[in-house]
Amino acid sequence: MNKHITFGGIETKYSTLDSSSILLQSIPYDGTSTWGKGADKGFEAFIEASENMELYDIETDSEVYKKGIHLVDPIMENNSPEELYRTVLNRSRNLLQTEKFPTFIGGEHSVSIGIIDAFTEKYDHLTVLHLDAHADLRPTYMGSDYNHACAMHRASKTTNLIQVGIRSMDISEKEHMNLDQTYFANKMYRSKKWMKKSIEQMTDPVYISIDLDVFDPSVMPATGTPEPGGMDWDTVLYYLKKVIKKKEVVGFDIVEFAPIEGLKAPGFLVSKLYYKLLSYKFYGQ
């Protein structure tokens, strides 16, 4: 990666490894997506949008970039889903040894498998909070256990998995789903009771995985498989703020941003979402 590129165009003194409390790992992989392609182009558009975003956050009255955000060299592995998994797993292990706050931008959702396995090794009783339109619970798909449709299958067996915003799945995925900890989009409207219940179900620590198609396509159209009936911006932020305030969030990923040529708003949403999560995490620190 060009050494001059930084998140938000921040000064070098806020983006070196030594000066940074936050690590940003890009994984521009799109090897197993089956319909809309382009998630491998997401990080570039995300960075471009961040350079045009105000870095003062009104809600928290903070400038979290001053905690330092360091861009780690991107993971460019593209030979196979299995090789990508191993590379992501090893890189994530290394990032976790730094004791800095690790964050990840995809790429498609399969990148999360190796990340979550590394976090599971480090943390006992890990909760994975999964925001997505899709359940992603297939044990295998199209010949691989590391397909994007399998992104949460391993987590369903090795972590305390909580799924929010789900509105599309194959019937075969039901046997791997904890229905009491799955919040279907059609049952979430007109009530916030699901927020309190889901947070009560969380252990500490919590890892958050956000597939951008959890948002309604009217809010976020630039994903590989946009599903109608999704969440709105304010609800997602309100919920994530509550989670971060009440639980020990140890990392997060944002995946499935597939830019649409000529449409700038989605990239801005992703950059703003990323920065909001950091602002909540480091609020008051």
Contacts in CASP RR format, 6 or more apart in sequence:
PFRMAT RR
TARGET T0000
AUTHOR 0000-0000-0000
METHOD contacts of the structure
MODEL  1
MNKHITFGGIETKYSTLDSSSILLQSIPYDGTSTWGKGADKGFEAFIEAS
ENMELYDIETDSEVYKKGIHLVDPIMENNSPEELYRTVLNRSRNLLQTEK
FPTFIGGEHSVSIGIIDAFTEKYDHLTVLHLDAHADLRPTYMGSDYNHAC
AMHRASKTTNLIQVGIRSMDISEKEHMNLDQTYFANKMYRSKKWMKKSIE
QMTDPVYISIDLDVFDPSVMPATGTPEPGGMDWDTVLYYLKKVIKKKEVV
GFDIVEFAPIEGLKAPGFLVSKLYYKLLSYKFYGQ
1 26 0 8 1.000
1 71 0 8 1.000
1 73 0 8 1.000
1 74 0 8 1.000
5 47 0 8 1.000
5 71 0 8 1.000
6 12 0 8 1.000
6 14 0 8 1.000
6 15 0 8 1.000
6 69 0 8 1.000
6 71 0 8 1.000
7 15 0 8 1.000
7 24 0 8 1.000
7 47 0 8 1.000
7 50 0 8 1.000
7 65 0 8 1.000
7 69 0 8 1.000
7 71 0 8 1.000
7 274 0 8 1.000
8 47 0 8 1.000
8 50 0 8 1.000
8 51 0 8 1.000
8 53 0 8 1.000
8 55 0 8 1.000
8 65 0 8 1.000
8 271 0 8 1.000
9 50 0 8 1.000
9 51 0 8 1.000
10 55 0 8 1.000
10 65 0 8 1.000
10 68 0 8 1.000
10 69 0 8 1.000
13 19 0 8 1.000
14 20 0 8 1.000
14 65 0 8 1.000
14 66 0 8 1.000
14 68 0 8 1.000
14 69 0 8 1.000
15 68 0 8 1.000
15 69 0 8 1.000
15 70 0 8 1.000
15 71 0 8 1.000
16 70 0 8 1.000
17 70 0 8 1.000
19 68 0 8 1.000
19 70 0 8 1.000
20 67 0 8 1.000
20 68 0 8 1.000
20 69 0 8 1.000
20 70 0 8 1.000
20 100 0 8 1.000
21 67 0 8 1.000
21 68 0 8 1.000
21 100 0 8 1.000
21 101 0 8 1.000
21 282 0 8 1.000
22 67 0 8 1.000
22 68 0 8 1.000
22 69 0 8 1.000
22 70 0 8 1.000
22 100 0 8 1.000
22 101 0 8 1.000
22 103 0 8 1.000
22 278 0 8 1.000
23 70 0 8 1.000
23 72 0 8 1.000
23 95 0 8 1.000
23 98 0 8 1.000
23 100 0 8 1.000
23 101 0 8 1.000
23 102 0 8 1.000
23 103 0 8 1.000
24 69 0 8 1.000
24 70 0 8 1.000
24 71 0 8 1.000
24 72 0 8 1.000
24 103 0 8 1.000
24 104 0 8 1.000
24 105 0 8 1.000
25 72 0 8 1.000
25 74 0 8 1.000
25 75 0 8 1.000
25 91 0 8 1.000
25 92 0 8 1.000
25 95 0 8 1.000
25 102 0 8 1.000
25 103 0 8 1.000
25 104 0 8 1.000
25 105 0 8 1.000
26 43 0 8 1.000
26 71 0 8 1.000
26 72 0 8 1.000
26 74 0 8 1.000
26 75 0 8 1.000
26 104 0 8 1.000
26 105 0 8 1.000
26 106 0 8 1.000
27 74 0 8 1.000
27 75 0 8 1.000
27 84 0 8 1.000
27 88 0 8 1.000
27 104 0 8 1.000
27 105 0 8 1.000
27 106 0 8 1.000
27 107 0 8 1.000
27 111 0 8 1.000
28 39 0 8 1.000
28 40 0 8 1.000
28 41 0 8 1.000
28 42 0 8 1.000
28 43 0 8 1.000
28 44 0 8 1.000
28 74 0 8 1.000
28 75 0 8 1.000
28 76 0 8 1.000
28 106 0 8 1.000
28 107 0 8 1.000
29 39 0 8 1.000
29 40 0 8 1.000
29 75 0 8 1.000
29 77 0 8 1.000
29 78 0 8 1.000
29 84 0 8 1.000
29 106 0 8 1.000
29 107 0 8 1.000
29 108 0 8 1.000
29 110 0 8 1.000
29 111 0 8 1.000
30 37 0 8 1.000
30 38 0 8 1.000
30 39 0 8 1.000
30 40 0 8 1.000
30 107 0 8 1.000
30 108 0 8 1.000
30 258 0 8 1.000
31 40 0 8 1.000
31 78 0 8 1.000
31 81 0 8 1.000
31 84 0 8 1.000
31 108 0 8 1.000
31 110 0 8 1.000
32 81 0 8 1.000
32 108 0 8 1.000
32 110 0 8 1.000
32 141 0 8 1.000
32 142 0 8 1.000
32 144 0 8 1.000
32 146 0 8 1.000
32 147 0 8 1.000
32 148 0 8 1.000
32 149 0 8 1.000
33 39 0 8 1.000
33 108 0 8 1.000
33 148 0 8 1.000
33 224 0 8 1.000
34 142 0 8 1.000
34 148 0 8 1.000
34 149 0 8 1.000
35 224 0 8 1.000
35 225 0 8 1.000
36 224 0 8 1.000
36 225 0 8 1.000
36 258 0 8 1.000
37 224 0 8 1.000
37 258 0 8 1.000
38 224 0 8 1.000
38 258 0 8 1.000
38 259 0 8 1.000
39 106 0 8 1.000
39 107 0 8 1.000
39 108 0 8 1.000
39 224 0 8 1.000
39 255 0 8 1.000
39 256 0 8 1.000
39 257 0 8 1.000
39 258 0 8 1.000
40 107 0 8 1.000
41 258 0 8 1.000
41 259 0 8 1.000
42 105 0 8 1.000
42 106 0 8 1.000
42 107 0 8 1.000
42 257 0 8 1.000
42 258 0 8 1.000
42 259 0 8 1.000
42 267 0 8 1.000
42 270 0 8 1.000
43 74 0 8 1.000
43 105 0 8 1.000
43 106 0 8 1.000
43 107 0 8 1.000
44 259 0 8 1.000
45 257 0 8 1.000
45 259 0 8 1.000
45 266 0 8 1.000
45 267 0 8 1.000
45 270 0 8 1.000
46 105 0 8 1.000
46 257 0 8 1.000
46 267 0 8 1.000
46 270 0 8 1.000
46 271 0 8 1.000
46 274 0 8 1.000
47 271 0 8 1.000
48 267 0 8 1.000
49 264 0 8 1.000
49 267 0 8 1.000
49 268 0 8 1.000
49 270 0 8 1.000
49 271 0 8 1.000
50 271 0 8 1.000
50 274 0 8 1.000
50 275 0 8 1.000
52 268 0 8 1.000
53 268 0 8 1.000
53 271 0 8 1.000
53 272 0 8 1.000
53 275 0 8 1.000
55 63 0 8 1.000
55 65 0 8 1.000
55 275 0 8 1.000
56 62 0 8 1.000
56 63 0 8 1.000
57 63 0 8 1.000
57 64 0 8 1.000
57 275 0 8 1.000
57 276 0 8 1.000
57 279 0 8 1.000
59 276 0 8 1.000
59 279 0 8 1.000
60 279 0 8 1.000
60 280 0 8 1.000
60 283 0 8 1.000
60 284 0 8 1.000
62 279 0 8 1.000
62 282 0 8 1.000
62 283 0 8 1.000
62 284 0 8 1.000
64 275 0 8 1.000
64 278 0 8 1.000
64 279 0 8 1.000
64 281 0 8 1.000
64 282 0 8 1.000
65 275 0 8 1.000
67 278 0 8 1.000
67 282 0 8 1.000
67 285 0 8 1.000
69 278 0 8 1.000
70 100 0 8 1.000
72 91 0 8 1.000
72 95 0 8 1.000
75 84 0 8 1.000
75 87 0 8 1.000
75 88 0 8 1.000
75 91 0 8 1.000
75 111 0 8 1.000
77 83 0 8 1.000
77 84 0 8 1.000
77 87 0 8 1.000
77 88 0 8 1.000
78 84 0 8 1.000
80 144 0 8 1.000
81 110 0 8 1.000
81 144 0 8 1.000
81 146 0 8 1.000
81 147 0 8 1.000
82 144 0 8 1.000
82 146 0 8 1.000
84 110 0 8 1.000
84 111 0 8 1.000
84 146 0 8 1.000
85 110 0 8 1.000
85 113 0 8 1.000
85 114 0 8 1.000
85 146 0 8 1.000
88 111 0 8 1.000
88 113 0 8 1.000
88 114 0 8 1.000
88 115 0 8 1.000
88 118 0 8 1.000
89 114 0 8 1.000
89 115 0 8 1.000
89 117 0 8 1.000
89 118 0 8 1.000
92 102 0 8 1.000
92 104 0 8 1.000
92 114 0 8 1.000
92 115 0 8 1.000
92 117 0 8 1.000
92 118 0 8 1.000
92 119 0 8 1.000
93 118 0 8 1.000
93 121 0 8 1.000
93 122 0 8 1.000
95 102 0 8 1.000
95 118 0 8 1.000
96 102 0 8 1.000
96 118 0 8 1.000
96 119 0 8 1.000
96 122 0 8 1.000
101 250 0 8 1.000
101 251 0 8 1.000
101 281 0 8 1.000
102 251 0 8 1.000
103 251 0 8 1.000
103 252 0 8 1.000
103 253 0 8 1.000
103 274 0 8 1.000
103 277 0 8 1.000
103 278 0 8 1.000
104 111 0 8 1.000
104 112 0 8 1.000
104 115 0 8 1.000
104 252 0 8 1.000
104 253 0 8 1.000
104 254 0 8 1.000
104 255 0 8 1.000
105 253 0 8 1.000
105 254 0 8 1.000
105 255 0 8 1.000
105 257 0 8 1.000
105 270 0 8 1.000
105 274 0 8 1.000
106 253 0 8 1.000
106 254 0 8 1.000
106 255 0 8 1.000
106 256 0 8 1.000
106 257 0 8 1.000
107 255 0 8 1.000
107 256 0 8 1.000
107 257 0 8 1.000
108 148 0 8 1.000
108 255 0 8 1.000
108 256 0 8 1.000
109 132 0 8 1.000
109 136 0 8 1.000
109 148 0 8 1.000
109 151 0 8 1.000
109 209 0 8 1.000
109 211 0 8 1.000
109 255 0 8 1.000
109 256 0 8 1.000
110 146 0 8 1.000
110 147 0 8 1.000
110 148 0 8 1.000
110 150 0 8 1.000
110 151 0 8 1.000
111 253 0 8 1.000
111 255 0 8 1.000
112 151 0 8 1.000
112 152 0 8 1.000
112 209 0 8 1.000
112 253 0 8 1.000
112 255 0 8 1.000
113 146 0 8 1.000
113 150 0 8 1.000
113 151 0 8 1.000
113 154 0 8 1.000
115 207 0 8 1.000
115 209 0 8 1.000
115 253 0 8 1.000
116 128 0 8 1.000
116 154 0 8 1.000
116 155 0 8 1.000
116 158 0 8 1.000
116 159 0 8 1.000
116 207 0 8 1.000
116 209 0 8 1.000
117 154 0 8 1.000
117 158 0 8 1.000
119 126 0 8 1.000
119 207 0 8 1.000
119 250 0 8 1.000
119 251 0 8 1.000
120 126 0 8 1.000
120 155 0 8 1.000
120 158 0 8 1.000
120 159 0 8 1.000
123 205 0 8 1.000
123 207 0 8 1.000
123 250 0 8 1.000
125 160 0 8 1.000
125 203 0 8 1.000
125 204 0 8 1.000
126 159 0 8 1.000
126 160 0 8 1.000
126 203 0 8 1.000
126 205 0 8 1.000
126 206 0 8 1.000
126 207 0 8 1.000
127 159 0 8 1.000
127 160 0 8 1.000
127 161 0 8 1.000
127 162 0 8 1.000
127 201 0 8 1.000
127 202 0 8 1.000
127 203 0 8 1.000
127 204 0 8 1.000
127 205 0 8 1.000
127 206 0 8 1.000
127 207 0 8 1.000
127 247 0 8 1.000
128 152 0 8 1.000
128 155 0 8 1.000
128 159 0 8 1.000
128 160 0 8 1.000
128 161 0 8 1.000
128 162 0 8 1.000
128 206 0 8 1.000
128 207 0 8 1.000
128 208 0 8 1.000
128 209 0 8 1.000
129 162 0 8 1.000
129 164 0 8 1.000
129 198 0 8 1.000
129 202 0 8 1.000
129 206 0 8 1.000
129 207 0 8 1.000
129 208 0 8 1.000
129 209 0 8 1.000
129 243 0 8 1.000
130 136 0 8 1.000
130 152 0 8 1.000
130 155 0 8 1.000
130 161 0 8 1.000
130 162 0 8 1.000
130 163 0 8 1.000
130 164 0 8 1.000
130 209 0 8 1.000
130 211 0 8 1.000
131 164 0 8 1.000
131 165 0 8 1.000
131 208 0 8 1.000
131 209 0 8 1.000
131 210 0 8 1.000
131 211 0 8 1.000
131 214 0 8 1.000
131 231 0 8 1.000
131 236 0 8 1.000
132 152 0 8 1.000
132 163 0 8 1.000
132 164 0 8 1.000
132 165 0 8 1.000
132 166 0 8 1.000
132 209 0 8 1.000
132 210 0 8 1.000
132 211 0 8 1.000
132 213 0 8 1.000
132 214 0 8 1.000
133 165 0 8 1.000
133 166 0 8 1.000
133 167 0 8 1.000
133 168 0 8 1.000
133 185 0 8 1.000
133 211 0 8 1.000
133 213 0 8 1.000
133 214 0 8 1.000
133 225 0 8 1.000
133 226 0 8 1.000
133 227 0 8 1.000
133 230 0 8 1.000
134 149 0 8 1.000
134 166 0 8 1.000
134 168 0 8 1.000
134 169 0 8 1.000
134 211 0 8 1.000
134 213 0 8 1.000
134 225 0 8 1.000
134 227 0 8 1.000
135 152 0 8 1.000
135 163 0 8 1.000
135 166 0 8 1.000
135 168 0 8 1.000
135 169 0 8 1.000
135 170 0 8 1.000
135 173 0 8 1.000
135 177 0 8 1.000
135 182 0 8 1.000
136 148 0 8 1.000
136 149 0 8 1.000
136 150 0 8 1.000
136 151 0 8 1.000
136 152 0 8 1.000
136 153 0 8 1.000
136 211 0 8 1.000
137 150 0 8 1.000
137 152 0 8 1.000
137 153 0 8 1.000
137 156 0 8 1.000
137 169 0 8 1.000
137 173 0 8 1.000
137 176 0 8 1.000
137 177 0 8 1.000
138 147 0 8 1.000
138 149 0 8 1.000
138 150 0 8 1.000
138 153 0 8 1.000
138 170 0 8 1.000
138 172 0 8 1.000
138 173 0 8 1.000
139 145 0 8 1.000
139 150 0 8 1.000
139 153 0 8 1.000
139 176 0 8 1.000
140 147 0 8 1.000
140 150 0 8 1.000
141 147 0 8 1.000
141 148 0 8 1.000
141 149 0 8 1.000
141 150 0 8 1.000
142 149 0 8 1.000
144 150 0 8 1.000
145 153 0 8 1.000
151 209 0 8 1.000
151 211 0 8 1.000
152 161 0 8 1.000
152 163 0 8 1.000
152 209 0 8 1.000
153 176 0 8 1.000
155 161 0 8 1.000
156 176 0 8 1.000
156 177 0 8 1.000
156 178 0 8 1.000
157 176 0 8 1.000
159 207 0 8 1.000
160 181 0 8 1.000
160 201 0 8 1.000
160 202 0 8 1.000
160 203 0 8 1.000
161 178 0 8 1.000
161 181 0 8 1.000
162 181 0 8 1.000
162 182 0 8 1.000
162 183 0 8 1.000
162 198 0 8 1.000
162 201 0 8 1.000
162 202 0 8 1.000
163 177 0 8 1.000
163 181 0 8 1.000
163 182 0 8 1.000
163 183 0 8 1.000
164 183 0 8 1.000
164 188 0 8 1.000
164 194 0 8 1.000
164 198 0 8 1.000
164 214 0 8 1.000
164 239 0 8 1.000
165 183 0 8 1.000
165 184 0 8 1.000
165 185 0 8 1.000
165 188 0 8 1.000
165 214 0 8 1.000
165 230 0 8 1.000
165 231 0 8 1.000
166 182 0 8 1.000
166 183 0 8 1.000
166 184 0 8 1.000
166 185 0 8 1.000
167 184 0 8 1.000
167 185 0 8 1.000
167 186 0 8 1.000
167 227 0 8 1.000
167 229 0 8 1.000
167 230 0 8 1.000
168 225 0 8 1.000
168 227 0 8 1.000
169 177 0 8 1.000
180 201 0 8 1.000
181 198 0 8 1.000
181 201 0 8 1.000
183 194 0 8 1.000
183 198 0 8 1.000
185 229 0 8 1.000
185 230 0 8 1.000
185 231 0 8 1.000
186 229 0 8 1.000
187 194 0 8 1.000
188 194 0 8 1.000
188 231 0 8 1.000
195 238 0 8 1.000
195 239 0 8 1.000
195 242 0 8 1.000
199 242 0 8 1.000
199 243 0 8 1.000
199 246 0 8 1.000
199 247 0 8 1.000
202 243 0 8 1.000
202 247 0 8 1.000
204 247 0 8 1.000
204 248 0 8 1.000
205 247 0 8 1.000
205 248 0 8 1.000
205 249 0 8 1.000
205 250 0 8 1.000
206 243 0 8 1.000
206 247 0 8 1.000
206 248 0 8 1.000
206 249 0 8 1.000
206 250 0 8 1.000
207 249 0 8 1.000
207 250 0 8 1.000
207 251 0 8 1.000
207 252 0 8 1.000
208 240 0 8 1.000
208 243 0 8 1.000
208 249 0 8 1.000
208 251 0 8 1.000
208 252 0 8 1.000
208 253 0 8 1.000
208 277 0 8 1.000
209 252 0 8 1.000
209 253 0 8 1.000
209 255 0 8 1.000
210 252 0 8 1.000
210 253 0 8 1.000
210 254 0 8 1.000
210 255 0 8 1.000
210 273 0 8 1.000
211 223 0 8 1.000
211 255 0 8 1.000
211 256 0 8 1.000
212 220 0 8 1.000
212 222 0 8 1.000
212 223 0 8 1.000
212 254 0 8 1.000
212 255 0 8 1.000
212 256 0 8 1.000
212 257 0 8 1.000
212 269 0 8 1.000
212 270 0 8 1.000
213 220 0 8 1.000
213 223 0 8 1.000
213 224 0 8 1.000
213 225 0 8 1.000
213 226 0 8 1.000
213 227 0 8 1.000
213 256 0 8 1.000
214 230 0 8 1.000
214 231 0 8 1.000
214 236 0 8 1.000
215 230 0 8 1.000
215 231 0 8 1.000
215 232 0 8 1.000
215 233 0 8 1.000
215 236 0 8 1.000
215 269 0 8 1.000
216 228 0 8 1.000
216 229 0 8 1.000
216 230 0 8 1.000
216 231 0 8 1.000
216 232 0 8 1.000
217 223 0 8 1.000
217 226 0 8 1.000
217 227 0 8 1.000
217 228 0 8 1.000
217 230 0 8 1.000
219 230 0 8 1.000
219 231 0 8 1.000
219 232 0 8 1.000
219 233 0 8 1.000
219 269 0 8 1.000
220 226 0 8 1.000
220 266 0 8 1.000
220 269 0 8 1.000
221 260 0 8 1.000
221 263 0 8 1.000
221 266 0 8 1.000
222 257 0 8 1.000
222 258 0 8 1.000
222 259 0 8 1.000
222 260 0 8 1.000
222 263 0 8 1.000
222 266 0 8 1.000
222 267 0 8 1.000
223 256 0 8 1.000
223 257 0 8 1.000
223 258 0 8 1.000
224 256 0 8 1.000
224 258 0 8 1.000
225 256 0 8 1.000
233 269 0 8 1.000
236 273 0 8 1.000
237 273 0 8 1.000
237 276 0 8 1.000
240 276 0 8 1.000
240 277 0 8 1.000
240 280 0 8 1.000
241 280 0 8 1.000
243 249 0 8 1.000
244 277 0 8 1.000
244 280 0 8 1.000
244 281 0 8 1.000
245 280 0 8 1.000
249 281 0 8 1.000
252 277 0 8 1.000
254 270 0 8 1.000
254 273 0 8 1.000
254 274 0 8 1.000
257 266 0 8 1.000
257 267 0 8 1.000
257 270 0 8 1.000
259 266 0 8 1.000
259 267 0 8 1.000
260 266 0 8 1.000
END
